């Protein structure tokens, strides 16, 4: 393929088949396809793509190694700054980050950076006898302990970076499984559990200890960690408090938040007969919202047997915040899109279960603070949508436990922990934070980027304290 030609498509599991299983939808590049795609990269000396990567991967360098068929070396190059390459290659919105700055993308298709990252990581896992573990840069730092609260993308990144430096790191995870939002928030058809477990095992192999069933704020508090010999604490507890609509009928049975729905299925395996987790098996499901979480809820509802699944969104197609490939996958799988539609109340049956939603039609006005055109109700346009299950997927606010049990921790009125943007330190010396606990629900890669900032901040803080 000549440089500058169209990118290689990603092979997918057939839509009619995939809605019957939770197997991965995107099948990954073959070696031949990866080589062909890598040849499209111009290896720009100024490396504009790197400026769009929150974890600073040397993208041209790892692609050059793929061109040379040095696939294991390509994966090692990525892991210099990213401990979770197989995850990022699957769920990172590259089109809004590294690929956005690709020179080829100005007139055609950007290089498929994420797909090549996934290929390198998967190839190494399949063809090596074990990943070579880098030696700590400064072994003398092992005398200093750092606590990480939360085993999601931010926490795993902080832990991996600090362990590579030489620190003794312990992650405290509230749930019984590792991964945080990577496990409970992302379905297996986008991120298989074998891949997640493999990436977590790599972080553990760096010397990181992970303790599950440890609820910081209940089992013990942040200040207890500081008093028990940890030099610093990183808070990466994510965003699990749902944003609700506040409309009549929201407490009817059959109505879930997006986070609850996904947790019951992804973590608690409600779709499997050998698990006792209760969940409504829908016939007609409505998902409110149009972000990636909404798409995950929608496509999950199909896979547990829903006959009809509808996305209800108050704006139009161009304003939908989900990744375009997730929207396209949902369309291929038969999801109905009810756009310019806003629910105003939920209607129950005689048993207190939802049976319908009353909605208003909307039209788009002037842009609001988000840059998207503001939806405006159309007077007298009320109508009903019949449904037996509703999933409200409008985002999440930060988990409240740490902020309500940690004296002196400054937070935003809506729950986000306040930090120094350059170091990640909170209002408490030695306590750092990042990811969704600071920003509210955002992307996996943005949480990882925040983790890298905090790791550097923690290193600087400990070094200065010990002078």
Secondary structure by P-SEA (a helix, b strand, c coil): cccccccbbbbbccaaaaaaccccccccccaaaaaaaaaacccccccccccccccccaaaaaaaaaaacaaaaaaaaaacccccaaaaaccccccccccccccccccccccaaaaaaaaaaaaaaacccccccccccccccccbbbbbccccaaaaaaaaaaaaaccbbbbbbcccccccccccccccccccaaaaaaaaaaaaaabbbbbccccccccccaaaaaaacccbbbbccccccccccccccccccccccaaaaaaaccccccccccccbbbbbccbbbbccccaaaaaaaaaaaaacccbbbbbbccccccccccaaaaaaaaaacccccccccccbbbbcccccccbbbbbbbbbccccccccbbbbbcccbbbbbbbcbbbbccccccccccccccccccccccbbbbcccccccccccccccccccccccccaaaaaaaaaaaaaaaaaaaaaaac
